[in-house]
């Protein structure tokens, strides 16, 4: 439908290990439509040069920089292809419990990743923690390893397996592929049943009804438009919400937010 088959050719072992953090084993329900082939040459001592289809696309002085370049190049290409095909990218998470599907919409630092890890531990199929695309009421996750910040383990105390995930950056971010920790990772394409507007609170976690109008506005505010016009953005946001129940989830430090979502099923 819109995803890439990605290959990265790297000679330097250190860079190979670092760029491997963008590799993941999510199972898409749709085949790839395009290829991305990156070639990285150089070393930590001399610097690196990245080529896309033979053309130099970037130069970097460290393995962290090469990771950023490879990550950005791959996902930018996918986002452009999706946008040209009429899909709208939304900042949010997707998860399902017993086939009941949630779209969790929230700005940065509202706790989407902590909620996603908590839902994994509760037995949910967590598709994505960061973004998905939507068109005509359907949603499809943009697969990447989950980027788990240090504070998540303190809230989701049952996620002891986080300690085994590789890290990058400072402070250290865990790059989590759910399949490496015994979880399924399936990315279907289809409608969602619930739209959850995520809020952060210092008090107890709680779940409240929200209006469809509020949900549409929140979806629109959390989009990453590239080639879409305003009318298309509003239409796709409205179509996503049209057949859903809408709720505001206030997620607190008690770690109970995933349980509240499970009770909706």
C-alpha positions as CSV (number, residue, x, y, z in Angstrom):
1,X,0.0,0.0,0.0
2,X,2.6,2.6,1.0
3,X,5.5,1.1,2.9
4,X,9.1,0.6,1.8
5,X,11.3,-2.5,1.7
6,X,14.5,-1.1,3.3
7,X,18.1,-2.3,3.0
8,X,21.2,-0.6,4.5
9,X,24.7,-1.7,3.4
10,X,27.3,-0.7,6.0
11,X,31.0,-1.7,6.1
12,X,31.8,-0.3,9.6
13,X,30.8,-2.7,12.4
14,X,30.1,0.0,14.9
15,X,27.8,1.9,12.5
16,X,26.1,-1.3,11.5
17,X,25.2,-2.1,15.1
18,X,23.9,1.4,15.7
19,X,21.8,1.7,12.5
20,X,20.4,-1.8,13.3
21,X,18.3,0.0,15.9
22,X,15.9,1.0,13.1
23,X,15.4,-2.6,12.1
24,X,12.1,-4.1,13.4
25,X,9.9,-7.2,12.8
26,X,6.4,-5.7,12.7
27,X,4.1,-7.8,10.6
28,X,2.3,-5.6,8.1
29,X,-1.0,-6.7,6.5
30,X,0.0,-5.0,3.3
31,X,3.0,-5.4,1.0
32,X,5.7,-2.8,0.4
33,X,5.3,-0.6,-2.7
34,X,8.9,0.9,-2.9
35,X,12.5,0.1,-2.0
36,X,14.9,2.3,-0.1
37,X,18.6,1.3,-0.4
38,X,21.1,3.2,1.7
39,X,24.9,2.7,1.6
40,X,27.1,3.9,4.4
41,X,30.9,4.1,4.0
42,X,33.6,5.3,6.5
43,X,34.5,4.9,10.1
44,X,34.2,6.5,13.5
45,X,37.7,7.9,13.1
46,X,37.3,9.3,9.5
47,X,33.6,10.1,9.5
48,X,30.7,8.6,7.5
49,X,29.1,9.2,4.1
50,X,25.6,8.0,3.3
51,X,24.3,7.4,-0.2
52,X,20.7,6.8,-1.4
53,X,20.5,5.0,-4.7
54,X,24.2,6.0,-5.3
55,X,23.8,9.7,-4.6
56,X,25.4,11.3,-1.5
57,X,22.6,12.3,0.8
58,X,24.5,13.1,4.0
59,X,27.8,13.1,5.8
60,X,28.2,12.5,9.5
61,X,31.0,12.4,12.1
62,X,29.5,9.8,14.6
63,X,27.5,6.7,14.7
64,X,24.6,8.5,16.4
65,X,24.5,11.0,13.5
66,X,24.4,8.1,11.0
67,X,21.5,6.6,13.0
68,X,19.6,9.9,12.8
69,X,20.3,10.2,9.0
70,X,19.2,6.6,8.2
71,X,16.1,6.9,10.4
72,X,15.1,10.3,8.9
73,X,15.7,9.3,5.3
74,X,13.7,6.1,5.5
75,X,10.7,7.5,7.3
76,X,10.7,10.7,5.3
77,X,10.4,8.7,2.1
78,X,7.5,6.6,3.5
79,X,5.7,9.7,4.8
80,X,5.9,11.4,1.4
81,X,4.7,8.4,-0.4
82,X,1.8,8.0,2.0
83,X,0.8,11.7,1.7
84,X,0.9,11.5,-2.1
85,X,-1.5,8.6,-1.9
86,X,-4.0,10.5,0.2
87,X,-3.1,9.2,3.7
88,X,-2.8,11.6,6.6
89,X,-0.2,11.0,9.3
90,X,-1.3,11.5,12.9
91,X,0.8,11.8,16.1
92,X,-0.7,8.9,18.1
93,X,-0.6,5.3,19.2
94,X,-2.6,2.3,18.0
95,X,-3.4,-0.8,20.1
96,X,-6.1,-3.5,20.3
97,X,-7.5,-5.7,23.0
98,X,-9.4,-8.8,21.9
99,X,-9.9,-7.2,18.4
100,X,-11.2,-4.0,19.9
101,X,-9.0,-1.2,18.5
102,X,-7.9,2.1,20.1
103,X,-6.4,5.2,18.6
104,X,-4.6,7.2,21.4
105,X,-4.1,10.8,20.4
106,X,-1.8,13.1,22.4
107,X,0.9,15.7,22.2
108,X,4.5,14.9,23.1
109,X,5.2,14.1,26.8
110,X,1.6,13.1,27.6
111,X,2.6,9.5,28.2
112,X,1.8,7.6,25.0
113,X,4.9,5.4,25.3
114,X,4.3,4.6,29.0
115,X,0.7,3.8,28.1
116,X,1.8,1.5,25.3
117,X,4.2,-0.4,27.5
118,X,1.5,-0.8,30.1
119,X,-0.9,-2.1,27.5
120,X,1.7,-4.6,26.3
121,X,2.0,-5.9,29.8
122,X,-1.8,-6.2,30.0
123,X,-1.8,-8.4,26.9
124,X,-2.8,-5.9,24.2
125,X,-1.4,-5.9,20.7
126,X,0.3,-2.5,20.6
127,X,0.8,-1.6,17.0
128,X,2.7,1.7,17.3
129,X,3.6,4.2,20.0
130,X,4.3,7.3,17.9
131,X,2.3,7.7,14.7
132,X,-0.1,6.2,12.2
133,X,-1.7,7.2,8.9
134,X,-5.4,7.4,8.2
135,X,-7.6,7.5,5.1
136,X,-11.4,7.1,4.7
137,X,-11.8,6.0,8.3
138,X,-9.0,3.4,8.2
139,X,-5.8,3.5,10.2
140,X,-2.4,1.9,9.6
141,X,0.5,2.1,12.0
142,X,3.9,3.6,11.0
143,X,6.2,0.9,12.4
144,X,9.3,1.7,14.3
145,X,10.9,0.4,17.4
146,X,9.2,1.9,20.5
147,X,11.3,4.6,22.0
148,X,11.0,4.1,25.7
149,X,12.2,6.9,28.0
150,X,13.8,6.2,31.4
151,X,10.8,7.2,33.5
152,X,8.5,4.5,31.9
153,X,10.0,1.7,34.0
154,X,9.2,3.5,37.2
155,X,5.5,3.7,36.3
156,X,5.1,0.2,34.6
157,X,7.0,-1.8,37.2
158,X,6.0,-5.1,35.6
159,X,8.0,-4.3,32.4
160,X,11.3,-5.8,33.8
161,X,12.1,-6.9,30.2
162,X,12.8,-3.3,29.3
163,X,16.3,-3.7,30.8
164,X,17.2,-6.1,27.9
165,X,16.4,-3.6,25.1
166,X,19.3,-1.8,23.4
167,X,19.7,1.9,24.0
168,X,20.7,5.0,22.1
169,X,21.2,8.7,23.0
170,X,21.7,10.5,26.3
171,X,19.7,10.1,28.4
172,X,19.4,6.5,27.3
173,X,16.3,5.6,25.2
174,X,15.3,2.0,25.0
175,X,14.7,0.9,21.4
176,X,12.1,-1.8,21.9
177,X,11.0,-4.4,19.3
178,X,8.1,-6.2,21.0
179,X,8.9,-9.4,19.2
180,X,12.2,-9.6,21.0
181,X,10.5,-9.7,24.3
182,X,7.8,-12.4,23.6
183,X,5.0,-10.1,22.3
184,X,3.1,-10.2,19.0
185,X,3.5,-7.2,16.7
186,X,0.8,-7.1,14.1
187,X,-0.1,-4.0,12.0
188,X,-3.5,-4.3,10.4
189,X,-5.3,-1.7,8.3
190,X,-8.8,-0.9,9.2
191,X,-11.1,1.3,11.4
192,X,-10.7,2.0,15.1
193,X,-13.4,1.5,17.7
194,X,-12.3,4.1,20.3
195,X,-10.5,7.4,20.0
196,X,-8.7,8.2,23.3
197,X,-7.6,11.8,24.0
198,X,-4.6,11.4,26.3
199,X,-4.0,13.8,29.1
200,X,-1.3,13.8,31.8
201,X,-2.3,14.3,35.4
202,X,-0.4,14.1,38.7
203,X,-3.5,12.6,40.3
204,X,-5.2,9.3,39.9
205,X,-5.8,8.0,36.4
206,X,-9.4,8.5,35.2
207,X,-11.4,8.1,32.0
208,X,-14.2,10.5,30.9
209,X,-16.4,10.8,27.9
210,X,-15.4,13.2,25.2
211,X,-17.3,14.6,22.3
212,X,-16.7,13.8,18.6
213,X,-16.0,17.5,17.9
214,X,-13.3,17.6,20.6
215,X,-11.8,14.4,19.2
216,X,-11.7,15.7,15.6
217,X,-10.0,18.9,16.8
218,X,-7.4,16.9,18.7
219,X,-6.7,14.7,15.7
220,X,-6.3,17.8,13.5
221,X,-3.9,19.4,16.0
222,X,-1.7,16.3,16.0
223,X,-1.3,15.8,12.3
224,X,2.0,15.9,10.3
225,X,0.7,17.3,6.9
226,X,3.0,17.3,3.9
227,X,1.0,17.7,0.7
228,X,-2.5,17.7,2.2
229,X,-4.8,20.7,1.9
230,X,-6.8,21.9,4.9
231,X,-10.1,20.5,3.6
232,X,-8.5,17.0,3.2
233,X,-7.0,17.1,6.7
234,X,-10.4,17.9,8.2
235,X,-12.2,15.3,6.1
236,X,-9.7,12.5,7.1
237,X,-9.8,13.5,10.8
238,X,-13.6,13.4,10.7
239,X,-13.7,10.1,8.9
240,X,-11.4,8.5,11.5
241,X,-13.6,9.6,14.4
242,X,-17.0,9.2,12.7
243,X,-17.8,5.6,13.9
244,X,-15.9,5.7,17.2
245,X,-16.7,6.2,20.9
246,X,-14.5,9.1,22.2
247,X,-12.9,9.4,25.6
248,X,-10.4,11.6,27.5
249,X,-7.9,9.5,29.4
250,X,-6.1,11.3,32.2
251,X,-3.0,9.2,32.9
252,X,-1.5,9.5,36.3
253,X,1.7,8.1,37.9
254,X,-0.4,5.2,39.5
255,X,0.0,3.2,36.2
256,X,-3.7,2.4,36.1
257,X,-4.4,4.0,32.7
258,X,-4.0,0.7,30.7
259,X,-6.4,-1.1,33.0
260,X,-9.0,1.7,32.4
261,X,-8.8,1.1,28.6
262,X,-9.1,-2.6,29.0
263,X,-12.3,-2.1,30.9
264,X,-13.8,-0.4,27.9
265,X,-13.8,-3.7,26.0
